[in-house]
């Protein structure tokens, strides 16, 4: 409450004062609880003898639940002498703007000779307000100082003006000091007048200090805590913003990010606030809130420091030596170093609970050392575990561990390969980058006692700076459209020259970071060219890394580029083309037709904007998933719309001559959620011999796959299933018959060899066919069952061929070395090794090789069979090469047999029986050759022949029919084609009938006796 005093009777004055105070108290109490402060003025007419100040100080102020009188102060006095009224403000007060604007002669004077006692407010508290202004002009300070002095000197509470010329560039800076508040419109008017009166002024702006109240903790806050910072102003403003200043960062705008929320959005007329979600050293600094008026030339700001109990963001723990070698010493000293960046925070540092002092507390990087002794003859430790613990002034701590592998005698290691140190098997060696202008590290894995190729994670210093800026952007520092443009501008410059894998990885991380931030921060079309060019640049680089890392990086790249294209707001831009990326835009058209890299894209949508983007060289870097047997083109096409609703897209892919050699193409899209190619919602049509069309009802990354699989032919599945059914039944019958007649027909070593091979061939073929049939039930198979069935087919089909090889080798040996027959033991050992060990090694090595790869898998989930990627690439070759080799050897054996039969026999008479048996085997082998060898040549033709050959369907049918009936041919040739087996079968049938007849006779006799 403020009091204005005139001269009057003492008792009357006292009564009036008390009544006024009581009246105000009742009036405020009736408002209710509002948590607001009210200021009221009471004017008392009195004489000079009344000491109002002393009277007010002696009063006991009322306080209730609804209102409390906090303070009453004498602010002004007026004296009336005759017709002249003289007023003045008490110490600490100054004339209000109402008085200054109404009676200009009273502004900036101690006493005002005018009847102003009824002005409200009459006087206001003095405040220290400064106006910091900038003027873009080539004029000198003397040319403007008079104008500025005249205009600002008329403001209420004017104290001083200081004008200086900038040290660099054209322009002037000035500072105006005031002791009173002001209206923003008043200063805006002054600036407009100054600019209009001086044609040489290009721009003029002013920021005030002293009108905004800022609320920032004055104490040191905890690390990783959450704090709210707020600002208020008395006058409604048009917009607001926050800034943070740090020595290493400069001044940056604070925007919405992962670690900061802007609480005052979308409006901030009287107050603004931000919520820091994860306060680290990154957020320690000076915060400034800025309110700006509607004209944009006048702003009001306030600043305060936020102190944080820091913890190091990065702790580097190293050891010398990196791999202690107990194979060369009985005791080893290991020096462990813990290094952190110098900080204002007083840290307590310990390594394995031993508190340490810094070696050089004044260094930019402060290091702490501790020595450990490893007793190589004592308990055998796999590694030395060291950890560095850092504690701040508030008792918070963080720990960084270090695992130091210890090498013992006999341990598998990779020997020193300068600059790579001797490293324990399974461990990864790391060295720092030494190339000028690059930072980071290089890694090299020691696997199976062999050094793997080094992974270069070194990146350019400039790119490292861009990556740090992108990280800051995502957190919320510099998170503005201009900040995003600057990041992509720098990114284009850093990726325009030669890039390593480390550069590619860092660039993709920048894309990923900015794509996440684009959902919170508006990004305009000004950054589009730099973004497209930088994204195109890294596709010119070979991504030298392991397959899993490459796939992960490519997936992140594609997802990030798509998200950025979707979120970047385009007003007038029609797109941008680079060497590997083309972006085209359609607006306000129900049908959008654009061409990217010769692929015509037609989008039917009601959206007002459609963006179409084509990316080259990226498809080969993405995982193929269920389409492991497909050939990928280099182009991926994506389209986005700015509105939801039904959409249809057609892509016209030109078909090259090479593409026509493959089978049915597939239209696929990249499913971002499941990170795999999918055909859902896409259909393939070919309306022209040179154009293939993909029609889809959704928008995402599309491509066309050319499948290396058989063309679908009528009744092919039915023929396959019927033939396999007959074959499986025939094999069961054959194995049963062999078991029944074994002892009767196996009389010599030669017959033993032959029937052993036939039994194993039949058994392997039976299990392979059963696995094949089981693999066709894709809808109920799990991934585990699918891979087991793939392995089973691979193994048993190979085992069948290797047993065929055993049979051919045995026959060839028998014909060539007539007087040196194989012994049974030798044959069994040799045949078991070839028949089962060879396919086991082949399948095991193939699985292990492809299991480590991500670009080509061991099996196809869609077929549960081996994969084909391209010539000499794919697990199917681990089946084709043994098959082709064995077929060649079998054909060679058959030729040798025929040639031998044409020559006169040279054997002795006592070898007659063996020669007759050999002739029988020759007949059987010749009869079985189309089944075991020749027919599979048809399979090789199926795989190698182009689809546009008219004879290929005939070969498809021939191969399917003959090979699905292999079991039947084995039954016919192995049982009914051999006289001894036929005779034994007849004997079994006759003996069975005789036994049945004898049983019936005995039963009749027994009944008659009764």
Secondary structure, DSSP 8 states (H G I E B T S, - for coil): -EEEEE---HHHHHHHHHHHHHHHHHHHHTT---------EEEEE--TT--HHHHHHT----B-SS-B----EEEEEEEEETTEEEEEE-TTEEE-HHHHHH-GGGTT-SEEES--TT-SS-EEE---EEEEEEEEES--HHHHHHHHHHHHHTSTTEEEEEEEE-SSSS-EEEEEEESS---HHHHHHHHHHHHHH-TTEEEEEEEEESSEEEE--SS-B-TT--EEEEEEESS--SEEEEEEEETTTEEEEE-SBTTEEETT-S--SSEEEEEESS--GGG-EEEEEEEE-TTSSEEEEEEEEE-B----S--EEEEESSS-BTTS-SEEEEEEEEEEE--SS--EEEETTEEE--S-TTSSEEEEEEEEEEETTSS--SEEEEEEEEE-TTS-EEEEEEEEE-B-TT--EE--BTTB--EETT-EEEEE--STTEESEEEEEEETTEE---EE--EEHHHHHHHHHHHHHHHTBT-SHHHHHHHHHHHHHHHSS---HHHHHHHHHHHHHHHHHTTTS--BGGGHHHHHHHHHHGGGS---S-HHHHHHHHHHHHHHHHHHHHHSB-SS--EEE-SSEEEEEEES-SEEEEEETTEEEEEEE--SEEEEEEEES-GGGS--GGGTTEEE-SEEEEEEESS-S-EEEEEEEE--TTGGGS--EEEEEEETTTTEEE-TTEEEE-SSSSEEEEEESS-SEEEEEEE-S----TTHHHHHHHHHHHHHHHHHHHHHHHHHHHHHH--SHHHHHHHHHHHHHHHHHHHHHHHHHHTT-TTT--HHHHHHHHHHHHHHHHHHHHHHHHHHHHHHHHHH-TTS---HHHHHHHHHIIIIIHHHHHHHHHHHHHHT-SSS-SEETTTTEE---BTTBSTTHHHHHHHHHHHHHHHHHHHHHHHHHHS-----GGGHHHHHHHHHHHHHHHHHHIIIIIHHHHHHHHHHS-TT-TTHHHHHHHHHHHHHTHHHHHHIIIIITSHHHHHHHHHHHHHHHHHHHHHHHHHHHHHHH-
